[in-house]
């Protein structure tokens, strides 16, 4: 079963927040993604029920192995695609916004081919997404 794009975004956000915070709670996701508390609460419940996250009794969220695998995949795509678009001459804001959409629809085969073809041509490291994917 394919995971929904919004679920991928939540998992990616948890991963990104974990890079700057020792522990992540739903309120951190609310602030980072600029969504309502009820929306995030419903999403966290679904992610927990489907085995993508764990939530302890204090409300701290961790990715399961299954959730981490998806989050890492989406994050890698986002970083690579946004940098690649910038290298093609797309301005940073547009590259970040486009990468946020493209990262979800590319097949593994297509992403792998693009990455293989253009990895050696990348000229600078991506310093994080300014399109609300960098840690707050």
Secondary structure, DSSP 8 states (H G I E B T S, - for coil): ----HHHHHHHHHHHHHHHH-SSEEHHHHHHHHT--HHHHHHHHHHHHHTTSEEE-TT-EEEE-HHHHHHHHHHHHHHHHHHHHHHHTT--HHHHHHHHHHHHHHS-HHHHHHHHHHHGGG--S-----TTTTS--
